[in-house]
């Protein structure tokens, strides 16, 4: 109760828009929005090129320390006692060695001492990037933490602390590869624990779990193990209907795209109704650019199998929703959208999809993509040309388009 009371007294200006925690090292982007340094670093290192709060495309990914805000936070912290951010938690090598040894030898599924040890590590990791580096590079730390995740029947509170620590140290060098090796070893229970967190954990734990899964899907074997883990794909898909948080949806879409390598996996996602969910997300005016890009990436992957193309064609508004997003997202996402349209309109030759795209002014969108230089690559240009032909010739629109290298007329 005390923690909740302290939480609501924190001025909103002092909270990071990403983590909602009090900022210790505030930095400002070119958009003028200030974030906790580690949170925005994690965001940018994950491949995003937008400001999380405004979704503006960043002209530069550089950021500058907001020293004025930092001084204000420190002044506020000093007046709120030792529990404030002015007194970050400390952890010596000797203490961490003892904690690692405790985790390695403690086989209990739950006790207050175990939970306290893990909570101490979470607080330490949240305090700063140097702390996370210290944990990530400490001999035996990552295996000891994963060892807790591997135990059967561990209480959900313990699992949430473990996944939080792992998520915090993910950006550190070598951690993802270590996790991949540890989590995908045969006869390990880690994936079952992550599945449980996705089913019964808090919202933040679900986001962290999906992010950890996505990070270890680095090569064919780990992708296969995740995809073949009983019930895991279904549980991931369930998050898209049972939760409304866009951050969770984004990491789930990203994870599913990472593991959708084989036709079997893609067909299973189609069977689970993923195309319908993606369509609804793309049509939602409140969907952020970042989330729309994740949708288009996953949809372009699904469209590479026959079941996926059929499902996209049968979903009445899907092709139109994709066409509507062209050029409103990043270059790579626009190309993903083109690939989806080409798959159903040209490769599959579905009349329903073509008509849907035309009704949404999609032909003009494809022309605009070419005119704007998106189609500089031969493959992309070829897709655009094919799309314009089938959309104009097949439906008698009489469209034509001239460039220095291409002349398209109805025939």
C-alpha positions in Angstrom: 0.0 0.0 0.0 2.9 2.4 0.8 4.4 1.7 -2.6 1.1 2.6 -4.3 0.9 5.8 -2.4 4.4 6.8 -3.3 3.8 5.8 -6.9 0.9 8.2 -7.4 2.8 11.2 -5.9 5.4 11.1 -8.6 4.9 14.1 -11.0 4.1 12.9 -14.5 6.9 15.0 -15.9 9.4 12.9 -14.1 8.2 9.6 -15.5 9.7 8.0 -18.7 6.9 7.7 -21.3 8.1 4.2 -22.1 8.7 2.5 -18.7 6.6 4.9 -16.6 9.3 4.8 -14.0 11.0 7.8 -12.5 13.9 8.8 -14.8 17.4 8.6 -13.4 19.2 9.7 -16.6 16.7 11.7 -18.7 17.7 12.4 -22.4 15.8 14.3 -25.1 15.3 13.2 -28.7 15.1 15.6 -31.6 11.3 15.7 -31.2 11.7 17.4 -27.8 10.3 14.4 -25.9 12.4 13.2 -22.9 13.0 9.6 -22.0 15.0 7.5 -19.6 18.3 6.8 -21.4 18.2 3.0 -21.1 14.5 2.8 -22.2 15.0 4.9 -25.4 18.3 3.0 -26.1 16.4 -0.3 -25.9 13.7 1.2 -28.2 16.2 2.4 -30.8 18.4 -0.7 -30.7 15.2 -2.8 -31.4 15.2 -1.2 -34.9 12.6 1.6 -34.4 13.2 4.9 -36.2 10.3 6.8 -34.6 9.7 8.8 -31.4 7.6 6.4 -29.2 5.4 9.2 -27.8 4.7 11.2 -31.0 5.5 8.4 -33.6 7.3 11.0 -35.7 10.1 9.7 -37.9 13.4 10.6 -36.3 15.7 12.6 -38.5 18.5 11.7 -36.1 18.7 9.0 -33.4 21.1 11.1 -31.3 19.9 12.3 -27.9 21.1 14.9 -25.4 21.0 14.8 -21.6 18.2 16.8 -20.1 20.3 18.2 -17.2 17.6 20.7 -16.1 15.0 17.9 -15.7 17.6 15.7 -14.0 18.3 18.4 -11.4 14.5 18.8 -10.8 14.1 15.1 -10.3 17.1 15.0 -7.8 15.6 17.9 -5.8 12.2 16.1 -5.7 14.0 12.8 -4.7 15.8 14.4 -1.9 12.5 15.5 -0.3 11.0 12.1 -0.6 13.5 10.1 1.6 15.8 7.2 0.9 13.3 5.2 -1.2 13.5 7.8 -4.0 15.7 7.5 -7.1 18.4 9.6 -5.4 19.6 6.5 -3.6 20.1 3.8 -6.3 20.5 0.2 -5.1 24.1 -1.1 -4.9 25.4 -4.7 -5.4 29.0 -5.6 -4.9 30.8 -8.5 -6.6 30.9 -10.4 -3.3 27.1 -9.9 -2.9 26.4 -10.9 -6.4 28.5 -14.0 -6.1 26.5 -15.0 -3.0 23.2 -14.4 -4.8 24.3 -16.5 -7.8 25.4 -19.3 -5.6 22.1 -19.1 -3.7 20.2 -19.3 -7.0 22.2 -22.3 -8.2 21.7 -24.2 -5.0 18.2 -23.2 -4.0 15.7 -25.6 -5.4 12.5 -24.2 -3.8 9.8 -23.2 -6.1 8.9 -20.2 -3.9 10.0 -18.6 -0.7 10.4 -15.1 0.4 14.2 -15.2 0.4 14.2 -16.3 -3.2 11.8 -13.6 -4.2 13.7 -11.0 -2.2 17.0 -12.0 -4.0 15.4 -11.7 -7.4 13.7 -8.4 -6.5 17.0 -7.0 -5.4 18.5 -7.9 -8.8 15.6 -6.3 -10.6 16.0 -3.0 -8.7 19.8 -3.1 -9.3 19.3 -3.7 -13.0 16.7 -0.9 -13.4 19.1 1.6 -11.7 21.3 2.1 -14.8 23.1 0.7 -17.8 26.4 0.2 -16.0 24.5 -2.1 -13.5 23.1 -4.1 -16.4 26.5 -4.5 -18.0 27.8 -5.6 -14.6 25.1 -8.3 -14.3 25.4 -9.5 -17.9 29.2 -9.9 -17.7 29.3 -11.4 -14.3 30.4 -15.0 -14.5 27.5 -17.5 -14.0 24.8 -14.8 -13.6 22.8 -15.5 -16.8 22.9 -19.3 -16.4 21.8 -19.0 -12.7 18.8 -16.8 -13.6 17.8 -19.1 -16.5 18.1 -22.0 -14.1 15.2 -20.6 -12.0 13.1 -20.2 -15.2 13.9 -23.9 -15.9 12.4 -25.2 -12.6 9.0 -26.9 -12.8 6.1 -25.5 -10.8 7.8 -22.2 -9.9 5.4 -19.5 -8.6 4.3 -16.8 -11.0 5.8 -14.0 -8.8 9.3 -15.6 -9.1 9.0 -16.1 -12.8 8.0 -12.5 -13.3 11.1 -11.3 -11.5 13.3 -13.6 -13.6 11.9 -12.5 -16.9 12.2 -8.9 -15.9 15.9 -9.2 -15.2 16.4 -11.1 -18.5 14.5 -8.4 -20.4 16.5 -5.6 -18.8 19.9 -7.1 -19.7 18.9 -8.3 -23.2 20.6 -5.3 -25.0 24.0 -6.2 -23.5 26.6 -7.8 -25.6 26.4 -11.6 -25.8 23.3 -11.9 -23.6 20.9 -12.9 -26.5 23.3 -15.6 -27.7 23.7 -16.9 -24.1 19.9 -17.0 -23.7 19.4 -18.7 -26.9 21.8 -21.5 -26.0 20.4 -21.9 -22.5 16.7 -21.6 -23.3 16.8 -23.9 -26.3 18.8 -26.7 -24.7 17.0 -30.1 -24.9 14.9 -31.2 -22.0 14.7 -27.7 -20.5 11.5 -26.3 -19.0 12.2 -22.6 -19.9 9.7 -22.3 -22.7 7.0 -23.8 -20.5 7.6 -21.1 -17.9 7.5 -18.4 -20.6 4.2 -19.8 -21.9 2.8 -19.7 -18.3 3.8 -16.1 -18.0 2.0 -15.2 -21.2 -1.1 -17.0 -19.9 -1.1 -15.7 -16.3 1.5 -13.0 -15.9 1.0 -9.3 -15.6 0.9 -7.1 -18.7 4.5 -6.0 -18.3 5.6 -9.7 -17.8 3.7 -10.7 -21.0 5.5 -8.0 -22.9 8.9 -9.0 -21.5 8.2 -12.7 -22.2 7.4 -12.1 -25.8 10.4 -9.8 -26.2 12.7 -12.5 -24.7 11.2 -15.1 -27.1 11.7 -12.8 -30.1 15.3 -12.1 -29.0 16.3 -15.8 -28.9 14.7 -16.6 -32.3 18.1 -16.1 -33.9 18.6 -19.1 -36.1 16.6 -22.1 -37.5 16.9 -24.4 -34.5 15.7 -21.9 -31.9 12.9 -20.7 -34.2 11.8 -24.3 -34.6 11.8 -25.1 -30.9 9.7 -22.0 -30.1 7.2 -22.8 -32.9 6.9 -26.4 -32.0 6.5 -25.9 -28.2 3.1 -27.2 -27.4 0.5 -24.4 -27.2 3.0 -21.6 -27.4 1.9 -20.2 -30.8 -1.7 -20.4 -29.6 -0.9 -18.5 -26.4 0.9 -15.8 -28.3 -2.0 -15.4 -30.7 -4.4 -15.3 -27.7 -2.7 -12.1 -26.4 -3.9 -10.3 -29.5 -7.5 -10.7 -28.5 -7.4 -10.9 -24.7 -5.2 -7.8 -24.3 -5.5 -4.3 -25.9 -2.1 -2.9 -25.2 -0.3 -2.0 -28.4 3.2 -2.6 -27.0 2.2 -6.2 -26.3 0.6 -6.6 -29.7 3.8 -5.2 -31.3 6.2 -7.6 -29.6 3.9 -10.5 -30.3 3.6 -9.7 -34.0 7.4 -9.4 -34.1 7.9 -12.7 -32.3 5.5 -14.5 -34.6 7.2 -13.0 -37.7 10.6 -14.3 -36.4 9.4 -17.9 -35.9 7.3 -18.1 -39.1 9.9 -19.9 -41.1 8.2 -23.1 -42.3 4.9 -23.5 -44.2 3.6 -25.5 -41.3 4.0 -22.6 -38.9 2.5 -20.1 -41.3 -0.5 -22.3 -42.0 -1.0 -22.8 -38.2 -1.1 -19.0 -37.7 -3.6 -18.7 -40.5 -5.7 -21.4 -38.8 -5.6 -19.5 -35.6 -7.2 -16.5 -37.3 -4.2 -14.2 -37.4 -5.1 -12.6 -40.7 -8.4 -11.4 -39.3 -6.6 -9.9 -36.3 -4.0 -8.1 -38.4 -6.7 -6.7 -40.7 -8.6 -5.3 -37.7 -5.3 -3.8 -36.4 -4.5 -2.1 -39.7 -8.0 -0.7 -40.0 -8.0 0.7 -36.5 -7.3 4.5 -36.7 -5.6 4.4 -33.3 -3.0 1.9 -34.4 0.5 3.5 -34.2 2.9 3.5 -37.2 5.2 1.2 -35.3 2.4 -1.4 -34.8 1.2 -1.1 -38.3 4.8 -1.9 -39.5 4.9 -5.0 -37.4 1.5 -6.1 -38.9 2.8 -5.6 -42.5 6.0 -7.5 -41.7 4.1 -10.5 -40.4 1.5 -10.4 -43.1 4.1 -10.4 -45.8 5.6 -13.5 -44.2 2.2 -15.3 -44.1 1.5 -14.3 -47.7 4.4 -16.5 -48.8 2.3 -19.6 -48.3 -0.8 -20.7 -50.2 -2.9 -20.8 -47.0 -1.9 -17.3 -46.2 -2.7 -15.9 -49.6 -6.1 -17.5 -49.6 -6.9 -16.2 -46.1 -5.9 -12.6 -47.1 -8.1 -12.8 -50.2 -11.0 -14.2 -48.2 -10.7 -11.4 -45.5 -12.8 -8.8 -47.3 -11.0 -5.7 -46.1 -7.4 -7.0 -45.7 -6.0 -6.0 -49.1 -7.6 -2.5 -48.9 -6.2 -2.1 -45.3 -2.7 -2.9 -46.6 -3.1 -0.5 -49.5 -4.2 2.3 -47.2 -1.0 2.0 -45.2 1.4 2.3 -48.1 3.7 5.3 -47.7 2.3 6.0 -44.3 4.9 3.7 -42.8 8.6 3.2 -43.2 10.2 2.3 -46.6 10.7 -1.4 -45.6 7.1 -1.7 -44.3 5.8 -0.1 -47.5 7.7 -2.8 -49.4 6.2 -5.4 -47.1 2.8 -4.1 -48.0 3.6 -4.2 -51.7 4.7 -7.8 -51.3 1.3 -8.7 -49.7 -0.7 -7.0 -52.5 1.5 -8.6 -55.2 1.0 -12.0 -53.6 -2.8 -11.9 -53.7 -3.5 -9.6 -56.7 -0.8 -10.9 -59.1 0.5 -14.3 -57.9 -2.8 -15.6 -56.7 -4.8 -13.4 -59.2 -7.7 -13.0 -56.8 -10.4 -10.7 -58.3 -11.9 -9.9 -54.9 -8.5 -8.6 -53.7 -8.0 -6.5 -56.8 -11.4 -5.0 -56.6 -10.9 -4.2 -52.9 -7.6 -2.5 -53.6 -9.1 -0.4 -56.5 -12.0 0.7 -54.3 -9.5 2.0 -51.7 -7.6 3.9 -54.4 -4.8 1.4 -54.1 -3.7 1.7 -57.7 -2.9 5.4 -57.2 -1.0 4.5 -54.1 1.2 2.0 -56.0 1.8 4.6 -58.6 2.8 7.1 -55.9 5.2 4.6 -54.4 7.0 4.2 -57.7 7.0 8.0 -58.3 8.5 8.6 -54.8 11.5 6.3 -55.5 10.5 3.4 -53.3 10.7 1.2 -56.3 14.4 1.8 -57.1 15.2 -1.9 -56.5 14.4 -4.1 -59.4 12.3 -6.5 -57.4 10.2 -3.7 -55.9 9.8 -2.0 -59.2 8.7 -5.2 -60.8 6.1 -5.7 -58.2 4.8 -2.2 -58.7 4.6 -2.7 -62.4 2.8 -6.0 -62.1 0.3 -4.5 -59.7 -0.4 -1.5 -61.9 -1.0 -3.8 -64.8 -3.5 -6.1 -63.1 -5.3 -3.2 -61.3 -5.7 -1.1 -64.4 -6.0 -3.7 -67.2 -8.1 -6.2 -65.2 -10.6 -3.6 -64.1 -10.5 -1.3 -67.2 -9.3 1.7 -65.4 -7.2 3.0 -68.3 -4.3 4.1 -66.1 -0.9 4.8 -67.6 2.4 5.8 -66.0 5.6 7.0 -67.5 9.1 7.2 -66.1 12.5 7.3 -67.7 12.8 3.6 -67.5 9.2 2.3 -67.6 6.1 2.9 -69.6 2.9 1.2 -68.5 -0.3 1.3 -70.5 -3.4 -0.8 -70.4 -3.3 -3.6 -72.9 
